[in-house]
Amino acid sequence: MKKVFPAHHSLDIEPEILIRMREAFRNLKADGKLHHGSGTFDYGDWGVWL
């Protein structure tokens, strides 16, 4: 990932969210879920739909 563009709500996000996002994506990859169609993953103040 090279850029993060907030899609909803506030455009004012804290930089530390990038650390949490990195860890979440690492965990998804380790669990074999980092691919299209694997689902929606909610992390509280952010989420991803793959």
C-alpha positions, 0 to 999 in steps of 0.5 A: 500500500502506498496511499490511504484515501479515507472513503467515508466520514472524516478525512482527518485520520490519525497517522497511527491508523497506518500501523494498525492497518499494516498489522491487520493486513499482515494477519489477513495474509497469514490467515489466507484471507488476503484475496478478493471475495474473502469478506468484510473485515471490521476493525472498529474505526476502519474496515476493508471489503475484499 
